[in-house]
Amino acid sequence: MVQLPGSLKQRIQRFDKIIFSRAARPFRFVCTGGLAGIIQLGLLDILVSKGWESTLANIVAFLISAQVNFIMSFFFTWRDRQPATDTQAKYVLLARWLKFHSSIVFTALLNQIVFIVARSFIPALLASALGIGVASLVNFFTMNTLVFRPKLAAVQSVYPAEEEQDMMIMNDRQPEEENV
């Protein structure tokens, strides 16, 4: 095992605490969405260059990038909201996957509606950016409050003498901060 010098270890721990703080969640959301967007555009370019029809290529690229987006959202953006047990993990993963995809269908439609309306007044690129911005804000709110919301879980005490269960939020990393 590699031994890190004390100051380097402290810097890494401080970086970890900052990057995975609740206040940094919007930053992680942007990074996750940006990575998914780059993957979608890259796959679209590859598939079109291989002779795929562009609409079909874009659909396939979107579906693949959506899976990357979900995985990154689950393990990176909202990593502090993981299930408490392995038994819960299977159910929670499937439930969140379904909610995630339902949500992105809605926000994709919202993006397109904003684009169509805005395109009547402003250039296409600006209309597209506006659609992306509006959909992203709605998407963050939806993901944060519905898809990856913190769950209350009954957690049995570690002391066998105590039989009552305590209710606690599974996110015990930073309970004093607001839910962002």
N, C-alpha and C positions, 0 to 999 in steps of 0.2 A: 504494500500500500504506500502511496506517495505521501510524504509528510510535507505539508505546506508551512512556510514561515508564519509565525503568529500574526504579523500585520497583514499578510496576504489573505490569510484565512478570515480575519476580521473584516477586511474589505469585501470579500466574497459574501460573507454573512450579511453585511450591511446592504450590499447590492441586492441580494435575495430578498431581504426585508422590504426594501424600497420597491423593487419591481413587482413583487407579489403582494403589495399592500392594496387595500381596497381603493385608495385614492388613485392608484395606477391602473385600475381596471379599464377605464376608457382607452388608455394607451395600449394595453394588451388587446383590447377589442379592435382597435385600428390596425395593429400589427397582424392580428389573425385575419381580418378582412383583406388587408393588403396582400398577404401571402396567398390567400385563396384567389384573389383577383389576378395575381401574377400567374398562378397555376392555370387558371381558366384561360387567360390570354395565350399563354405558352402552348397549352394543349390545342386550342383553337388553331393557332398558327401551324402546329405540327400536322394536325389532321387535314387542314385545308391543303397544305403542301403535299400531302399523300393522296390528294384527289377527292377527298370527302366534299360533299355539298356543304356549304357554309352554315346553313341553318341547322342541319343535323349535327355537324361538327360542334357548333356552339352549344347545342343542347347536351351533348355528351360531355363536353368540357365543363359546362356548368354543373352537371350532376356529379362529376368526379370532384370538382373543386368544392362543392357543397359538403361532401364527405370529409374532406380535409378540414374545412371550416368547422364542422361539427366536432371532429376529434380535437382540433386546437382549442376550440371553445370549452370543451369538456375538461381537458387536461391542462390548459394554460390560462385562458381568460378567466374561467370560473373554477379554478382548481381547488380553491378553498371550500367549495360546496360539494365535495365528494360524499358518497354514501358512507355511513359509519361501518357497515359490515359487507362482507362479500355477498351474502344472501340478498341484501338490499341492492347491491351494485347491478346485478343483472336486470332487475325490474326498473331501477332508476335509469339505467343506460337506455333501455328500450323506450321508456316513457319520454325521456328527454329527446331521444332521436326523433320520435314521432312529433312531438311538440315543435322541435326545431324546424323540421321540414314543413309542417303546417304554417309556421310563422314565416318562413322565407317565401312560400308561395304567396302569402298575403303581401309581404313587402315588395316582392317582385312586381306584383300587379300595381301596387301603390307607386312604385318607381316609374312604371310605364305610364300611368295616368298623369302623374306630375309632368313627365316629359312631354306627353301629347298636348296638355294644356299650355305649358310654358313655351313650347315650340311655336305656338301662335304669336308669341310676343318677343321672344329672344332667339338668338342663334342656337342651332341644334346642340353644339358642344356645351354651351351654358345650360341649356334645358336639361341635358343629360346629367350634368354635374348637380343641378338642383334636385333632380329626381333621386340621384344617388345620396345626396345629403339628407333629404327628407326621409328616405327609406332607411338610411343608416341610423338616424335618431330614433325612429320608431322601432327599428330592429334592436338597438341597444336596450331600450326601455322594455321591450317584450322579452328579450333574452334574460335580462336582469331580474325581472319581476315574475315572469311566468315559466320560462323554460328552465332556467338554472337558479330558480329561487331557493333560498336556504330553507331546509326542511326542519321541522321539529321532530326529534326522534326520542323515543323512550330509551334511556340508557340505564342499565342496571348498575347498581353500585359495585365497586370493586371489593367492598368489604362484605363477606358472606353474612355477617350479623345483621346488616341493614337489608330489609326485604323490600322497602318501598323503592319505586323507580323515580328517578329525577328526570324532568323534562329539560333538555338543553338543545341549543342550536348546534348542529354538527360542525359549524365553522367556529373553531375555538382558537383560531390563529390570532385574531384581533377583535375581540368582542366589544371593545370600547368605541370602535369607529362606527360611523354611519354605514348603512347598507348602500354601497355604490356599485 
